[in-house]
Amino acid sequence: MHPDDWYPDDRYPNERNRGTAWRGKIVSEQSMSAGPNYKTPTALWLDLSPSLGIFHQPLLRVLRRQECVAQWRYRQDADESGALEPAIALLHEYVSHLPKPVHLIGHGTSGTVGLLYARRFPERVRSLTLLGVGVQPAVDWHAHYYAVRELMPCSREMVLAQMAGTLFGDEVRTRVRLLVSMLEQDLDLAASPHSLWQRERIPIGGVPVPLLTCGSADDAIVDPGALRAWETYFKPGDRRWECPSGRHFFHYRLPHCVDATIKAFWQSLADRACLGRRFADVQDRTAV
């Protein structure tokens, strides 16, 4: 997707008509129609940043070529608190009705919500894939923005213009105003534990489900060190993958590479499960 294709959320109304209950806070393109073509999702893409949703679409398109991937969105009202607990509760309301555990995927704060959910309800999660989430899960671009606002006596627009370059690289120079508008919407409408007055902390540590962590070598929000630090909490089978470039939205730049990494991870889980069943069968026959 070319930078000329970028547009803010309010410029693409079709996105709101694909089974989306924006004011209802919870949405899944798959879950809201139970007709003959309905398929139970094997994976769930978490999206707490509807204003930046266009940057997830290239990866979603390639993931859906072979897998049934539903999209769950949460959009808070402008006058609501940015706490993540309401999102986790609504996510559980949806996932608990699925017939079997599901793969969760999330970028940034959406991934953090997936992490907190998997820690709380591991029996409902087949695996967790985190994109652009470091070992300090509360560190996202919102936290960086508010930290810069404290240090620099600049306007909101100027800081967001700087953040656009940090998040997307030098090629955004011709689309800075457009990106600033999108980032402003995200600050106002996306659920976030941070504000200009305080930055929340989320306990570091692992998760009791299979984990894949992905990041970019040139990401200034979640640098390679923050990504590598996950390995302290890895279990057998957990994986870390580093994209050579792409900055914080690396999955937008290189969707096919990320798609191949995620599907290889899922396949490794299927292989392990198959091996476990064969071992159990051998044990049963030996016992007889």
LUMLOTOR-963303 format. One line per field, with one value per residue (C-alpha): residue number from 1; residue in three letters; x, y, z. Coordinates in Angstrom, 2 decimals, decimal comma, padded with zeros to 5 digits, always signed. Layout:
# residues N
drenkol <- NUM | ...
vexza <- ala | ...
px <- X | ...
py <- Y | ...
pz <- Z | ...
END
This chain:
# residues 288
drenkol <- 1 | 2 | 3 | 4 | 5 | 6 | 7 | 8 | 9 | 10 | 11 | 12 | 13 | 14 | 15 | 16 | 17 | 18 | 19 | 20 | 21 | 22 | 23 | 24 | 25 | 26 | 27 | 28 | 29 | 30 | 31 | 32 | 33 | 34 | 35 | 36 | 37 | 38 | 39 | 40 | 41 | 42 | 43 | 44 | 45 | 46 | 47 | 48 | 49 | 50 | 51 | 52 | 53 | 54 | 55 | 56 | 57 | 58 | 59 | 60 | 61 | 62 | 63 | 64 | 65 | 66 | 67 | 68 | 69 | 70 | 71 | 72 | 73 | 74 | 75 | 76 | 77 | 78 | 79 | 80 | 81 | 82 | 83 | 84 | 85 | 86 | 87 | 88 | 89 | 90 | 91 | 92 | 93 | 94 | 95 | 96 | 97 | 98 | 99 | 100 | 101 | 102 | 103 | 104 | 105 | 106 | 107 | 108 | 109 | 110 | 111 | 112 | 113 | 114 | 115 | 116 | 117 | 118 | 119 | 120 | 121 | 122 | 123 | 124 | 125 | 126 | 127 | 128 | 129 | 130 | 131 | 132 | 133 | 134 | 135 | 136 | 137 | 138 | 139 | 140 | 141 | 142 | 143 | 144 | 145 | 146 | 147 | 148 | 149 | 150 | 151 | 152 | 153 | 154 | 155 | 156 | 157 | 158 | 159 | 160 | 161 | 162 | 163 | 164 | 165 | 166 | 167 | 168 | 169 | 170 | 171 | 172 | 173 | 174 | 175 | 176 | 177 | 178 | 179 | 180 | 181 | 182 | 183 | 184 | 185 | 186 | 187 | 188 | 189 | 190 | 191 | 192 | 193 | 194 | 195 | 196 | 197 | 198 | 199 | 200 | 201 | 202 | 203 | 204 | 205 | 206 | 207 | 208 | 209 | 210 | 211 | 212 | 213 | 214 | 215 | 216 | 217 | 218 | 219 | 220 | 221 | 222 | 223 | 224 | 225 | 226 | 227 | 228 | 229 | 230 | 231 | 232 | 233 | 234 | 235 | 236 | 237 | 238 | 239 | 240 | 241 | 242 | 243 | 244 | 245 | 246 | 247 | 248 | 249 | 250 | 251 | 252 | 253 | 254 | 255 | 256 | 257 | 258 | 259 | 260 | 261 | 262 | 263 | 264 | 265 | 266 | 267 | 268 | 269 | 270 | 271 | 272 | 273 | 274 | 275 | 276 | 277 | 278 | 279 | 280 | 281 | 282 | 283 | 284 | 285 | 286 | 287 | 288
vexza <- met | his | pro | asp | asp | trp | tyr | pro | asp | asp | arg | tyr | pro | asn | glu | arg | asn | arg | gly | thr | ala | trp | arg | gly | lys | ile | val | ser | glu | gln | ser | met | ser | ala | gly | pro | asn | tyr | lys | thr | pro | thr | ala | leu | trp | leu | asp | leu | ser | pro | ser | leu | gly | ile | phe | his | gln | pro | leu | leu | arg | val | leu | arg | arg | gln | glu | cys | val | ala | gln | trp | arg | tyr | arg | gln | asp | ala | asp | glu | ser | gly | ala | leu | glu | pro | ala | ile | ala | leu | leu | his | glu | tyr | val | ser | his | leu | pro | lys | pro | val | his | leu | ile | gly | his | gly | thr | ser | gly | thr | val | gly | leu | leu | tyr | ala | arg | arg | phe | pro | glu | arg | val | arg | ser | leu | thr | leu | leu | gly | val | gly | val | gln | pro | ala | val | asp | trp | his | ala | his | tyr | tyr | ala | val | arg | glu | leu | met | pro | cys | ser | arg | glu | met | val | leu | ala | gln | met | ala | gly | thr | leu | phe | gly | asp | glu | val | arg | thr | arg | val | arg | leu | leu | val | ser | met | leu | glu | gln | asp | leu | asp | leu | ala | ala | ser | pro | his | ser | leu | trp | gln | arg | glu | arg | ile | pro | ile | gly | gly | val | pro | val | pro | leu | leu | thr | cys | gly | ser | ala | asp | asp | ala | ile | val | asp | pro | gly | ala | leu | arg | ala | trp | glu | thr | tyr | phe | lys | pro | gly | asp | arg | arg | trp | glu | cys | pro | ser | gly | arg | his | phe | phe | his | tyr | arg | leu | pro | his | cys | val | asp | ala | thr | ile | lys | ala | phe | trp | gln | ser | leu | ala | asp | arg | ala | cys | leu | gly | arg | arg | phe | ala | asp | val | gln | asp | arg | thr | ala | val
px <- +000,00 | +001,37 | +001,48 | -000,91 | -003,57 | -003,52 | -006,62 | -008,12 | -010,89 | -013,69 | -012,84 | -013,71 | -017,31 | -017,35 | -015,24 | -018,14 | -020,62 | -018,89 | -020,81 | -019,33 | -021,09 | -018,76 | -020,86 | -021,45 | -017,73 | -017,44 | -017,25 | -016,22 | -016,87 | -017,28 | -019,29 | -022,17 | -023,64 | -024,47 | -025,67 | -024,69 | -021,31 | -020,34 | -017,16 | -015,87 | -012,68 | -009,42 | -007,75 | -008,85 | -007,20 | -007,54 | -007,93 | -008,19 | -006,99 | -009,70 | -008,19 | -005,03 | -006,80 | -005,76 | -002,18 | -003,32 | -005,26 | -002,38 | -001,46 | -005,09 | -005,68 | -002,82 | -003,64 | -007,20 | -006,12 | -005,69 | -007,13 | -010,46 | -009,35 | -012,03 | -011,48 | -012,48 | -012,61 | -013,08 | -013,71 | -014,33 | -016,37 | -014,44 | -015,60 | -014,66 | -011,68 | -008,78 | -008,54 | -008,08 | -010,33 | -013,59 | -011,94 | -010,73 | -014,21 | -015,89 | -013,25 | -013,98 | -017,70 | -016,98 | -014,23 | -016,06 | -018,80 | -016,39 | -016,46 | -012,69 | -009,59 | -008,52 | -005,22 | -004,98 | -003,00 | -002,49 | -000,24 | +000,82 | -001,81 | -004,10 | -001,39 | -001,10 | -004,82 | -004,29 | -001,43 | -003,53 | -006,43 | -004,22 | -002,78 | -006,29 | -008,06 | -005,36 | -007,88 | -009,57 | -006,35 | -004,65 | -001,67 | -000,72 | +001,12 | +002,42 | +003,46 | +005,40 | +005,00 | +008,13 | +008,83 | +007,51 | +004,00 | +002,79 | +005,39 | +003,53 | +003,58 | +001,10 | +003,55 | +006,35 | +004,14 | +003,22 | +006,85 | +007,90 | +005,09 | +006,48 | +010,01 | +009,30 | +007,34 | +005,75 | +002,21 | +000,38 | +000,56 | +004,32 | +004,95 | +002,64 | +004,48 | +007,70 | +005,98 | +004,83 | +008,46 | +009,38 | +006,58 | +006,74 | +010,10 | +011,29 | +009,01 | +006,01 | +007,21 | +004,68 | +001,84 | +002,66 | -000,56 | -002,64 | -000,79 | -001,04 | -004,82 | -004,88 | -002,65 | -004,81 | -007,88 | -006,03 | -005,08 | -008,69 | -010,53 | -008,23 | -008,20 | -004,89 | -003,66 | -001,69 | -002,43 | -000,55 | -000,70 | +000,29 | +001,78 | +000,57 | +002,77 | +001,83 | +003,68 | +006,36 | +006,54 | +005,47 | +002,14 | +000,91 | +000,04 | +002,30 | +003,84 | +005,26 | +006,78 | +007,57 | +009,24 | +011,41 | +015,13 | +014,52 | +011,52 | +012,14 | +009,11 | +009,95 | +013,64 | +015,37 | +016,56 | +013,00 | +012,03 | +014,94 | +014,16 | +011,04 | +013,29 | +013,79 | +010,16 | +009,95 | +008,64 | +009,62 | +008,09 | +007,86 | +009,45 | +010,88 | +011,11 | +012,76 | +011,86 | +014,87 | +012,99 | +009,56 | +009,65 | +006,75 | +004,24 | +006,54 | +003,59 | +002,20 | +005,46 | +006,22 | +002,92 | +004,00 | +007,04 | +004,94 | +002,23 | +004,78 | +006,23 | +002,83 | +001,68 | +004,96 | +004,42 | +000,85 | +002,06 | +004,69 | +001,92 | -000,13 | +002,93 | +003,61 | -000,01 | +000,07 | +003,29 | +001,77 | -001,28 | +000,92 | +002,99 | -000,18 | -001,46 | +001,82 | +001,63 | -001,97 | -001,08 | +001,96 | -000,19 | -002,61
py <- +000,00 | +003,37 | +006,38 | +008,16 | +005,67 | +006,81 | +008,54 | +009,27 | +007,14 | +009,58 | +009,38 | +005,74 | +005,11 | +001,66 | +000,36 | +001,16 | -000,85 | -004,23 | -005,57 | -002,90 | -001,59 | +001,31 | +002,84 | -000,60 | -000,96 | -004,59 | -005,75 | -008,76 | -009,03 | -012,76 | -012,84 | -010,57 | -012,81 | -016,45 | -017,29 | -020,31 | -018,75 | -018,15 | -019,86 | -020,03 | -017,93 | -019,67 | -016,33 | -012,97 | -009,68 | -007,17 | -003,52 | -000,78 | +001,91 | +002,27 | +005,51 | +003,64 | +000,52 | +001,02 | +000,12 | -003,36 | -004,17 | -005,48 | -008,11 | -009,01 | -009,59 | -012,08 | -013,81 | -014,38 | -016,17 | -019,42 | -018,77 | -017,59 | -014,41 | -012,31 | -008,71 | -007,46 | -003,72 | -001,52 | +002,18 | +004,17 | +007,34 | +010,61 | +011,23 | +007,77 | +006,78 | +005,26 | +002,26 | -001,10 | -003,11 | -002,42 | -003,65 | -006,84 | -007,50 | -007,05 | -009,16 | -011,99 | -011,61 | -012,40 | -015,02 | -016,99 | -017,79 | -019,31 | -023,12 | -023,50 | -021,45 | -018,90 | -017,40 | -013,73 | -011,14 | -007,52 | -004,56 | -002,01 | -001,40 | -003,94 | -006,55 | -005,44 | -006,10 | -009,53 | -010,16 | -009,16 | -011,26 | -014,33 | -013,99 | -013,90 | -016,43 | -018,74 | -021,54 | -019,41 | -018,60 | -020,97 | -018,65 | -014,98 | -013,01 | -009,59 | -007,04 | -004,03 | -004,88 | -004,89 | -006,64 | -003,50 | -003,89 | -000,44 | +001,29 | +002,30 | +005,33 | +007,16 | +006,89 | +008,25 | +011,12 | +012,20 | +011,95 | +014,24 | +016,69 | +016,98 | +017,64 | +019,92 | +023,19 | +022,57 | +022,36 | +019,08 | +019,27 | +019,78 | +016,83 | +014,63 | +015,64 | +014,47 | +011,25 | +010,62 | +010,52 | +008,28 | +005,83 | +005,74 | +007,10 | +009,88 | +009,02 | +010,44 | +013,99 | +014,50 | +013,16 | +014,63 | +016,63 | +013,58 | +011,40 | +014,04 | +013,98 | +010,19 | +010,25 | +012,94 | +010,75 | +007,84 | +009,89 | +011,00 | +007,75 | +004,80 | +003,15 | +003,82 | +003,60 | +006,84 | +010,55 | +013,81 | +013,61 | +010,00 | +006,94 | +003,56 | +000,55 | -003,01 | -005,89 | -007,43 | -011,18 | -014,04 | -015,54 | -019,14 | -019,65 | -020,09 | -016,73 | -015,11 | -011,64 | -009,62 | -006,25 | -004,21 | -003,54 | +000,18 | +000,65 | +003,57 | +002,73 | -000,92 | -001,27 | -004,63 | -004,77 | -004,51 | -007,28 | -009,57 | -009,15 | -011,25 | -014,31 | -014,18 | -015,27 | -017,69 | -021,23 | -024,10 | -023,32 | -019,55 | -017,47 | -014,02 | -012,60 | -009,35 | -007,62 | -005,92 | -002,66 | -001,08 | +000,90 | +000,57 | -000,39 | -002,98 | -005,30 | -002,65 | -002,40 | -006,12 | -007,97 | -011,12 | -011,60 | -011,17 | -013,45 | -016,22 | -015,84 | -016,05 | -019,04 | -020,88 | -020,34 | -021,65 | -024,66 | -025,40 | -025,52 | -027,88 | -030,11 | -030,19 | -031,06 | -033,85 | -035,23 | -035,12 | -037,10 | -039,74 | -040,08 | -040,45 | -043,15 | -045,08 | -044,86 | -046,13 | -049,11 | -049,87 | -049,77 | -052,27
pz <- +000,00 | -001,04 | +001,33 | -001,06 | +000,01 | +003,63 | +004,89 | +008,31 | +009,75 | +008,89 | +005,19 | +004,66 | +005,70 | +004,07 | +006,96 | +009,28 | +007,28 | +007,36 | +010,34 | +012,58 | +015,71 | +016,42 | +019,18 | +020,66 | +021,37 | +020,33 | +016,76 | +014,78 | +011,08 | +011,56 | +014,77 | +013,86 | +011,17 | +011,77 | +008,26 | +006,16 | +005,28 | +008,89 | +010,05 | +013,57 | +013,64 | +014,34 | +015,08 | +016,40 | +015,45 | +018,31 | +017,36 | +019,98 | +017,54 | +014,87 | +013,56 | +012,58 | +011,36 | +007,75 | +008,65 | +009,72 | +006,56 | +004,35 | +006,94 | +007,61 | +003,92 | +003,58 | +006,87 | +005,66 | +002,50 | +004,42 | +007,88 | +009,26 | +011,06 | +012,72 | +013,74 | +017,18 | +017,66 | +020,66 | +020,41 | +023,54 | +023,69 | +023,90 | +027,49 | +028,78 | +030,84 | +028,92 | +031,26 | +029,58 | +031,93 | +030,02 | +026,81 | +028,52 | +029,92 | +026,53 | +024,83 | +027,26 | +026,60 | +022,95 | +023,27 | +025,96 | +023,43 | +020,90 | +020,84 | +021,27 | +022,18 | +019,60 | +018,43 | +019,52 | +017,53 | +018,50 | +017,70 | +020,31 | +022,99 | +021,31 | +021,89 | +025,50 | +025,98 | +024,44 | +026,88 | +029,90 | +028,65 | +028,08 | +031,58 | +033,04 | +030,81 | +029,38 | +028,83 | +026,13 | +024,20 | +021,74 | +021,31 | +021,55 | +018,86 | +019,89 | +017,26 | +018,49 | +022,20 | +024,35 | +027,61 | +029,31 | +027,84 | +028,88 | +026,67 | +023,50 | +021,21 | +023,47 | +026,37 | +024,16 | +023,00 | +026,54 | +027,65 | +024,79 | +025,61 | +029,13 | +027,90 | +024,94 | +025,18 | +021,80 | +020,50 | +020,20 | +016,42 | +016,40 | +018,70 | +016,65 | +013,47 | +015,13 | +016,23 | +012,65 | +011,54 | +014,47 | +013,73 | +009,94 | +008,78 | +006,48 | +003,59 | +005,44 | +004,92 | +002,13 | +004,30 | +007,71 | +008,03 | +007,19 | +009,68 | +012,39 | +011,92 | +012,27 | +015,35 | +016,94 | +016,47 | +018,03 | +021,08 | +021,52 | +020,78 | +021,42 | +024,83 | +026,55 | +030,14 | +029,68 | +029,82 | +029,99 | +033,78 | +034,38 | +032,75 | +033,96 | +034,56 | +033,67 | +035,35 | +033,19 | +032,81 | +030,63 | +029,74 | +030,23 | +026,53 | +023,47 | +022,63 | +019,49 | +019,81 | +016,69 | +016,21 | +013,88 | +014,08 | +013,49 | +015,81 | +018,18 | +020,34 | +021,01 | +020,26 | +019,65 | +023,27 | +024,56 | +022,16 | +023,09 | +026,79 | +026,28 | +026,05 | +029,82 | +030,16 | +027,23 | +027,59 | +025,27 | +021,86 | +022,34 | +019,58 | +018,86 | +015,35 | +014,30 | +011,05 | +009,40 | +008,82 | +008,84 | +012,09 | +014,52 | +011,81 | +010,23 | +009,58 | +007,23 | +005,29 | +005,08 | +005,56 | +003,72 | +005,97 | +009,09 | +007,70 | +007,02 | +010,53 | +012,23 | +010,19 | +010,79 | +014,52 | +014,33 | +012,34 | +014,99 | +017,60 | +015,44 | +014,96 | +018,70 | +019,42 | +016,82 | +018,29 | +021,76 | +020,61 | +018,97 | +022,13 | +024,20 | +021,84 | +022,15 | +025,94 | +025,91 | +023,74 | +025,91 | +029,05 | +027,54
END
